[in-house]
Amino acid sequence: MERQKDMLEQAIEEKGLMREWEQHWHEQHSSYSRFNQDGIVNYERWAELPSGKHILVILKETNALKGSLTDFLDNGGNDTYYYTWNNVARWVRMIMDGVYLEHIDRSTLDLSVKEIAVMNLKKYAGGTRANAREVKEVALRDLPLLKRQVQLYEPDIILTGGWRLVSDFLHDYILEETCPWYDPRKRENLESDPDLWYFWTNKVRAEKPTLVISMPHPNRAAKKWTLELQKLLASEKIRP
């Protein structure tokens, strides 16, 4: 079995999943008028990524977006999308290139978001602060579909944006993982041991483990967390 699904096959499968999900959405979540698709941002770029560098970013919900998140990102976002996605770009460049970028210019931002898959637990726009209870209720109704979406992308690395809700929901419900998180509160060397929660899992794909890293929400992330990601990648021997 090849590591990465053929791009066309994967695109067809994802589009079929989104169609099924949208129908389910209108049946199960009638109070929400819109369904915001998400997934692989750019299929051509995704297919070109080197082995070990397929990144899935999982967030709670979009902020006021009405439409496809992948189309939004693939077409250059808008004048303000920098505020959330600049830190995602920093994380991507750290994983891909092993460097911390103090300044993210527009071309780097646009390139970096094309190199990921992204999904929200709740596929409808919320506000500037997500209602955790509401997001979890919706995600529980969509749980079988969320499981299928994560497995479809066969990611090497999953970054969860937003501590607690997203990270815990992925671990406990989507993956049903029993492996504990690495607990940074117990790290022995404060200089070299990463101050991030993470774990390895075989629940995404049986033939190769996936690294799951709990990151802060990208629009609230500080420089520290990208540098902690650098430590983590070094400790787990994941090189650019």
N, C-alpha and C positions, 0 to 999 in steps of 0.2 A: 504493500500500500504506500503510495507516495505521500510525502509529508504534507504537501500543500495541494488542495483540490485544484483541478483545472479551473482557470479563472472564469470561463464561460459557465461551467457547471455550477460554480459557487454563486455566480451572479444570478443564475436562473433559480437556484434554491433559495437565495435570499429574497428575491422578488416574490416568489411563491409564499414564503413565510410572511412577508409583510402584507400581502393580499389577504391571507388567512387571518392575520392578526387584526387588520382593519375591520374585517367583518365581525370578528369576535368582539372587538372594541365597541362597535356600535350596539351590539347585543348586550354586552355586560356593563358598559360604562356610558349609558345613554345621556347622563348629565353632562358629559364632556363632548362638545360639538366637533372637536377636531382630533385627528390622529396624526402625530408627528413621527414619520418614519426616521429610522437611523440605521447605522451599520457601517460597511466599508465605504470610506469617503471617496476613494478613487481606485477602481478595480485594476487599472493598468499599473499604477504605482505599487499597489499591494502585491501584485504578482511578481514585481521586480525586486522586492525586498530580499535581502540575504537571509539565509537560514538562521533562526534564533532571534529574529528582529521583528516578528509580527506582534504588534502591540494592540491590545484592546483596552480602551478607556471606558469605565462605567461611571455614570453620574446619576443624580436623582431625577432631574427633569430639565427641560429647557426653560429659559426665562423669557417669556412673552413671544417666542417664535411661533409662527403659524405656518406650518409646512414641514418639508423634509429637512432634517438637520444635515444630512449628508449633502444634499444639493446646496444648502447654505454654505457649508464649509468648502465644498469643491469649487464653488463659484466665487470665492474670495470674501465671504462673510459680508460685513458692513463696516462702517466707519468706527464702530465701537467694539467690535468683537475681539479686539486686542485685549480688553480688560479681563476676559476669562481665558482666552486661548493662548495668550503669550506664555503663561507658565506651563501649559501642556506642551507647547513648542520647546521650552527649556528641558522638560523631562525627556521628550523625544530625542532632542539633540544629545543629551547626556547618554542615553541608551545607544543611539546610533554612532555617535562620534566620540564620546567620552570627554566632552568639554562642557564647561559652564559658560553660557553666554549672558553677559550682563545686559546687553541690549539686543532685543529681538526686532530686526527690521521687518518690513512688510513682506519682502520676498521669502525670508526664512520662515516667517509665520505661515504664509500660504503653502509653502512646500511641506512643512512639518505636519500640518493637519491633514494633508493628502496621504500621509504615510501611516495612518492609523485606521482602526475601526472604532466606532464610538456608539454606545448604547445607553439609553436612559431606563431606569426602572419604571418610570411613569412616562408614557409617551403622549404627554399633553403639557402645554406650557403652564408653569406656575408663576410665582412672583419672585421678588428678589430673595426671599427667604422661603425655602420649601417647607411645607407642612409635613413633618416626618410621619405622623400617623396616617395621613391621607396617602402619601406615597407608598407606604407599606401595605395598606389595604388594597390599593390598586395592583401592586406588584404580586400580592398573594393570589389574586384572581387570574393574573397573567403568568403564573409561575411555570406551567409546562412550556409556554412559548419562550419565556426568558431562558429556560434551560436549553432549549433547542438553539436559540440564537448564540449563546456563549459557545456551545459545542461546534456550531457551524464554522466559526472563524478559526478554530484550532490555534489559538494564540499561544505564543511563547511566554509572553508577559502580560499580565492584567494589572492595570493601575486603577484603583478605585478612588474617585475624587469625592472626598467628604467622609470624614471619620465616622465611625459608629454605624449609622444606618446602612450606607451602601456596602461597606466592608462586611458588616455582620450579616446582612441579608445574602450576600454572595456566599459567604462561608457556610452559614447555617441552613439556608433554604435552596439556593440555586445549586450549589455543589454538594450539599449535605455532607460537608467535610467533618471528619472526626479528628484530623490532625490539628494540633493546637497552633496558634500563632506564635511566632518568635516574639517574646516580650522585651521591648527595649528597656523597660524599667529594671531589668535584671542584668543588663550588659555589664561586663567586667572591665572593659577598657573604654572609657568615655571618648577617647581620641579616635580609635579605629573602629569600634563596634557601632553599627548604624542605629540611630534613634528613630527607627521606623518599625511598625508592625508588618510582618510578612509571613508567608508559608509557601511551601511547595505542594502541589496537588497533582494526582493522576486522575482526577474526576473529570477533567476536560477532555483528555485523550489518553488512552491506555498506554500507548507506545512510548510516550515521552512526557515527563512532568512539566507543569506550567508554574511559573513563579507569580504569586499574587502579592502585590504591594499596596498597602493602605497609605494613600497620600491625602493631604488636606484638599479642600475644595480649591480648584485652580484660581478662582478670583480672590482667594484669601491667602494664597501661598506666599511665603517669604523665601529669600535666597537660601536660608538654612536647609530647607527641605530638599532642594535640588542637590545640595552638597551632601546631605544625608543619603540621598539616592545613589550618589557616586560611591559612597562608602559601602553601601549595600551591594552594589554591582561588583565592586572589588572583592568583597568578602565571599560572594558566591561565584567568583571567577567568571563573571560575564563580561567579556571584553568587546570593545568597539569593533 
